[in-house]
Amino acid sequence: MPRKYSPEFRDRALRLLDTTMEDSEVSEFEAIKSVASKLGVSQESVRRWRRKAEIDAGQRPGV
């Protein structure tokens, strides 16, 4: 069964992802790997949170 993460935890992960990408100029994939490892979550979770945030902000088309 999938583990539930709080909205605050997901927001923190996304802020860390943005910071990682800005500070080290790495690809999104490399930043996701780094953040997932630091927080002890799967890379897929971080990737999905990122995509959902982009859809919610109108930066990416959603269904």
N, CA, C and O atoms as CSV, one atom per row, in Angstrom:
chain,resi,resn,atom,element,x,y,z
A,1,MET,N,N,0.841,-1.180,0.000
A,1,MET,CA,C,0.000,0.000,0.000
A,1,MET,C,C,0.886,1.243,0.000
A,1,MET,O,O,1.848,1.317,0.764
A,2,PRO,N,N,0.567,2.220,-0.853
A,2,PRO,CA,C,1.394,3.425,-0.925
A,2,PRO,C,C,1.382,4.197,0.390
A,2,PRO,O,O,0.383,4.234,1.108
A,3,ARG,N,N,2.499,4.796,0.671
A,3,ARG,CA,C,2.624,5.605,1.882
A,3,ARG,C,C,2.080,7.004,1.607
A,3,ARG,O,O,2.283,7.548,0.521
A,4,LYS,N,N,1.397,7.578,2.572
A,4,LYS,CA,C,0.850,8.932,2.446
A,4,LYS,C,C,1.844,9.936,3.015
A,4,LYS,O,O,2.395,9.740,4.098
A,5,TYR,N,N,2.061,10.999,2.276
A,5,TYR,CA,C,2.930,12.080,2.730
A,5,TYR,C,C,2.079,13.330,2.887
A,5,TYR,O,O,1.157,13.568,2.107
A,6,SER,N,N,2.391,14.112,3.885
A,6,SER,CA,C,1.616,15.328,4.140
A,6,SER,C,C,1.862,16.353,3.028
A,6,SER,O,O,2.907,16.332,2.377
A,7,PRO,N,N,0.900,17.243,2.820
A,7,PRO,CA,C,1.104,18.313,1.838
A,7,PRO,C,C,2.338,19.158,2.167
A,7,PRO,O,O,3.032,19.625,1.264
A,8,GLU,N,N,2.606,19.351,3.450
A,8,GLU,CA,C,3.777,20.129,3.856
A,8,GLU,C,C,5.068,19.433,3.432
A,8,GLU,O,O,6.011,20.083,2.980
A,9,PHE,N,N,5.107,18.112,3.581
A,9,PHE,CA,C,6.287,17.348,3.183
A,9,PHE,C,C,6.489,17.442,1.675
A,9,PHE,O,O,7.612,17.633,1.208
A,10,ARG,N,N,5.404,17.309,0.911
A,10,ARG,CA,C,5.506,17.404,-0.553
A,10,ARG,C,C,5.967,18.795,-0.971
A,10,ARG,O,O,6.799,18.933,-1.867
A,11,ASP,N,N,5.425,19.832,-0.319
A,11,ASP,CA,C,5.850,21.205,-0.631
A,11,ASP,C,C,7.332,21.396,-0.335
A,11,ASP,O,O,8.053,22.033,-1.103
A,12,ARG,N,N,7.777,20.840,0.781
A,12,ARG,CA,C,9.197,20.935,1.142
A,12,ARG,C,C,10.061,20.251,0.083
A,12,ARG,O,O,11.102,20.774,-0.314
A,13,ALA,N,N,9.621,19.085,-0.365
A,13,ALA,CA,C,10.367,18.355,-1.392
A,13,ALA,C,C,10.456,19.173,-2.679
A,13,ALA,O,O,11.508,19.213,-3.317
A,14,LEU,N,N,9.366,19.818,-3.058
A,14,LEU,CA,C,9.366,20.609,-4.287
A,14,LEU,C,C,10.230,21.859,-4.164
A,14,LEU,O,O,10.890,22.254,-5.126
A,15,ARG,N,N,10.231,22.483,-2.986
A,15,ARG,CA,C,11.128,23.636,-2.775
A,15,ARG,C,C,12.585,23.196,-2.859
A,15,ARG,O,O,13.417,23.880,-3.457
A,16,LEU,N,N,12.886,22.048,-2.257
A,16,LEU,CA,C,14.248,21.516,-2.311
A,16,LEU,C,C,14.630,21.173,-3.749
A,16,LEU,O,O,15.771,21.391,-4.156
A,17,LEU,N,N,13.695,20.644,-4.509
A,17,LEU,CA,C,13.941,20.323,-5.916
A,17,LEU,C,C,14.265,21.593,-6.701
A,17,LEU,O,O,15.228,21.620,-7.468
A,18,ASP,N,N,13.467,22.639,-6.514
A,18,ASP,CA,C,13.723,23.910,-7.207
A,18,ASP,C,C,15.087,24.477,-6.834
A,18,ASP,O,O,15.836,24.928,-7.701
A,19,THR,N,N,15.405,24.452,-5.549
A,19,THR,CA,C,16.691,24.965,-5.073
A,19,THR,C,C,17.844,24.168,-5.657
A,19,THR,O,O,18.847,24.741,-6.082
A,20,THR,N,N,17.706,22.864,-5.679
A,20,THR,CA,C,18.759,21.998,-6.215
A,20,THR,C,C,18.999,22.293,-7.687
A,20,THR,O,O,20.145,22.368,-8.131
A,21,MET,N,N,17.921,22.460,-8.444
A,21,MET,CA,C,18.065,22.725,-9.876
A,21,MET,C,C,18.679,24.099,-10.129
A,21,MET,O,O,19.465,24.254,-11.063
A,22,GLU,N,N,18.340,25.089,-9.323
A,22,GLU,CA,C,18.874,26.439,-9.510
A,22,GLU,C,C,20.335,26.534,-9.090
A,22,GLU,O,O,21.156,27.115,-9.801
A,23,ASP,N,N,20.655,25.964,-7.936
A,23,ASP,CA,C,21.995,26.111,-7.374
A,23,ASP,C,C,23.058,25.309,-8.116
A,23,ASP,O,O,24.175,25.788,-8.311
A,24,SER,N,N,22.717,24.101,-8.527
A,24,SER,CA,C,23.750,23.247,-9.113
A,24,SER,C,C,23.622,23.090,-10.619
A,24,SER,O,O,24.450,22.431,-11.249
A,25,GLU,N,N,22.585,23.692,-11.202
A,25,GLU,CA,C,22.381,23.644,-12.647
A,25,GLU,C,C,22.431,22.218,-13.186
A,25,GLU,O,O,23.043,21.965,-14.224
A,26,VAL,N,N,21.793,21.294,-12.485
A,26,VAL,CA,C,21.704,19.911,-12.946
A,26,VAL,C,C,20.371,19.719,-13.656
A,26,VAL,O,O,19.481,20.565,-13.559
A,27,SER,N,N,20.238,18.616,-14.362
A,27,SER,CA,C,18.990,18.316,-15.045
A,27,SER,C,C,17.890,18.025,-14.027
A,27,SER,O,O,18.162,17.752,-12.858
A,28,GLU,N,N,16.661,18.090,-14.489
A,28,GLU,CA,C,15.538,17.781,-13.606
A,28,GLU,C,C,15.662,16.352,-13.079
A,28,GLU,O,O,15.405,16.102,-11.901
A,29,PHE,N,N,16.050,15.424,-13.935
A,29,PHE,CA,C,16.204,14.026,-13.526
A,29,PHE,C,C,17.236,13.883,-12.409
A,29,PHE,O,O,16.981,13.201,-11.416
A,30,GLU,N,N,18.383,14.513,-12.562
A,30,GLU,CA,C,19.429,14.433,-11.533
A,30,GLU,C,C,18.971,15.081,-10.231
A,30,GLU,O,O,19.263,14.575,-9.148
A,31,ALA,N,N,18.258,16.196,-10.333
A,31,ALA,CA,C,17.760,16.869,-9.134
A,31,ALA,C,C,16.726,15.999,-8.420
A,31,ALA,O,O,16.729,15.915,-7.192
A,32,ILE,N,N,15.848,15.357,-9.178
A,32,ILE,CA,C,14.846,14.466,-8.586
A,32,ILE,C,C,15.529,13.313,-7.869
A,32,ILE,O,O,15.137,12.958,-6.757
A,33,LYS,N,N,16.545,12.726,-8.490
A,33,LYS,CA,C,17.292,11.636,-7.844
A,33,LYS,C,C,17.894,12.099,-6.531
A,33,LYS,O,O,17.814,11.390,-5.528
A,34,SER,N,N,18.492,13.271,-6.526
A,34,SER,CA,C,19.141,13.806,-5.340
A,34,SER,C,C,18.140,14.077,-4.218
A,34,SER,O,O,18.365,13.684,-3.073
A,35,VAL,N,N,17.045,14.744,-4.545
A,35,VAL,CA,C,16.035,15.083,-3.538
A,35,VAL,C,C,15.393,13.819,-2.979
A,35,VAL,O,O,15.206,13.702,-1.768
A,36,ALA,N,N,15.061,12.885,-3.838
A,36,ALA,CA,C,14.445,11.635,-3.380
A,36,ALA,C,C,15.362,10.906,-2.411
A,36,ALA,O,O,14.915,10.388,-1.388
A,37,SER,N,N,16.631,10.871,-2.735
A,37,SER,CA,C,17.603,10.206,-1.864
A,37,SER,C,C,17.714,10.918,-0.516
A,37,SER,O,O,17.735,10.269,0.530
A,38,LYS,N,N,17.783,12.235,-0.539
A,38,LYS,CA,C,17.906,13.009,0.705
A,38,LYS,C,C,16.699,12.832,1.617
A,38,LYS,O,O,16.840,12.791,2.839
A,39,LEU,N,N,15.513,12.729,1.023
A,39,LEU,CA,C,14.287,12.658,1.815
A,39,LEU,C,C,13.816,11.226,2.076
A,39,LEU,O,O,12.878,11.011,2.843
A,40,GLY,N,N,14.459,10.260,1.446
A,40,GLY,CA,C,14.082,8.869,1.665
A,40,GLY,C,C,12.763,8.478,1.024
A,40,GLY,O,O,12.016,7.662,1.564
A,41,VAL,N,N,12.480,9.065,-0.131
A,41,VAL,CA,C,11.265,8.728,-0.879
A,41,VAL,C,C,11.674,8.263,-2.269
A,41,VAL,O,O,12.832,8.406,-2.662
A,42,SER,N,N,10.725,7.708,-3.010
A,42,SER,CA,C,11.055,7.229,-4.347
A,42,SER,C,C,11.180,8.399,-5.327
A,42,SER,O,O,10.577,9.456,-5.145
A,43,GLN,N,N,11.970,8.176,-6.354
A,43,GLN,CA,C,12.119,9.185,-7.400
A,43,GLN,C,C,10.782,9.430,-8.085
A,43,GLN,O,O,10.462,10.561,-8.452
A,44,GLU,N,N,10.007,8.370,-8.255
A,44,GLU,CA,C,8.711,8.494,-8.920
A,44,GLU,C,C,7.761,9.383,-8.119
A,44,GLU,O,O,6.986,10.139,-8.704
A,45,SER,N,N,7.810,9.303,-6.803
A,45,SER,CA,C,6.957,10.166,-5.975
A,45,SER,C,C,7.296,11.632,-6.216
A,45,SER,O,O,6.403,12.453,-6.429
A,46,VAL,N,N,8.573,11.957,-6.182
A,46,VAL,CA,C,8.996,13.348,-6.390
A,46,VAL,C,C,8.612,13.812,-7.791
A,46,VAL,O,O,8.156,14.941,-7.968
A,47,ARG,N,N,8.793,12.950,-8.781
A,47,ARG,CA,C,8.444,13.300,-10.161
A,47,ARG,C,C,6.941,13.575,-10.282
A,47,ARG,O,O,6.539,14.548,-10.920
A,48,ARG,N,N,6.119,12.727,-9.676
A,48,ARG,CA,C,4.668,12.919,-9.737
A,48,ARG,C,C,4.240,14.187,-9.015
A,48,ARG,O,O,3.360,14.899,-9.497
A,49,TRP,N,N,4.844,14.483,-7.869
A,49,TRP,CA,C,4.513,15.715,-7.141
A,49,TRP,C,C,4.845,16.926,-7.997
A,49,TRP,O,O,4.090,17.897,-8.031
A,50,ARG,N,N,5.976,16.864,-8.687
A,50,ARG,CA,C,6.406,17.971,-9.553
A,50,ARG,C,C,5.402,18.179,-10.691
A,50,ARG,O,O,4.980,19.303,-10.962
A,51,ARG,N,N,5.027,17.081,-11.349
A,51,ARG,CA,C,4.084,17.182,-12.466
A,51,ARG,C,C,2.734,17.729,-11.999
A,51,ARG,O,O,2.148,18.578,-12.670
A,52,LYS,N,N,2.241,17.256,-10.866
A,52,LYS,CA,C,0.961,17.729,-10.335
A,52,LYS,C,C,1.034,19.219,-10.009
A,52,LYS,O,O,0.097,19.964,-10.299
A,53,ALA,N,N,2.129,19.651,-9.415
A,53,ALA,CA,C,2.290,21.069,-9.085
A,53,ALA,C,C,2.305,21.918,-10.355
A,53,ALA,O,O,1.733,23.008,-10.378
A,54,GLU,N,N,2.952,21.429,-11.407
A,54,GLU,CA,C,2.997,22.161,-12.677
A,54,GLU,C,C,1.604,22.253,-13.297
A,54,GLU,O,O,1.229,23.299,-13.828
A,55,ILE,N,N,0.838,21.166,-13.232
A,55,ILE,CA,C,-0.530,21.167,-13.762
A,55,ILE,C,C,-1.394,22.132,-12.959
A,55,ILE,O,O,-2.142,22.925,-13.530
A,56,ASP,N,N,-1.290,22.062,-11.639
A,56,ASP,CA,C,-2.085,22.938,-10.770
A,56,ASP,C,C,-1.762,24.414,-10.997
A,56,ASP,O,O,-2.636,25.269,-10.855
A,57,ALA,N,N,-0.511,24.713,-11.348
A,57,ALA,CA,C,-0.092,26.099,-11.579
A,57,ALA,C,C,-0.375,26.555,-13.013
A,57,ALA,O,O,-0.124,27.710,-13.356
A,58,GLY,N,N,-0.897,25.652,-13.852
A,58,GLY,CA,C,-1.190,25.996,-15.236
A,58,GLY,C,C,0.032,26.024,-16.134
A,58,GLY,O,O,-0.023,26.562,-17.240
A,59,GLN,N,N,1.142,25.448,-15.668
A,59,GLN,CA,C,2.377,25.436,-16.448
A,59,GLN,C,C,2.467,24.225,-17.371
A,59,GLN,O,O,3.338,24.167,-18.238
A,60,ARG,N,N,1.575,23.263,-17.187
A,60,ARG,CA,C,1.584,22.030,-17.969
A,60,ARG,C,C,0.128,21.621,-18.173
A,60,ARG,O,O,-0.677,21.699,-17.245
A,61,PRO,N,N,-0.211,21.186,-19.385
A,61,PRO,CA,C,-1.598,20.756,-19.594
A,61,PRO,C,C,-1.908,19.502,-18.779
A,61,PRO,O,O,-1.069,18.611,-18.651
A,62,GLY,N,N,-3.093,19.445,-18.245
A,62,GLY,CA,C,-3.530,18.286,-17.467
A,62,GLY,C,C,-4.755,17.660,-18.097
A,62,GLY,O,O,-5.277,18.138,-19.104
A,63,VAL,N,N,-5.192,16.602,-17.491
A,63,VAL,CA,C,-6.381,15.920,-18.028
A,63,VAL,C,C,-7.645,16.457,-17.414
A,63,VAL,O,O,-8.737,15.999,-17.749
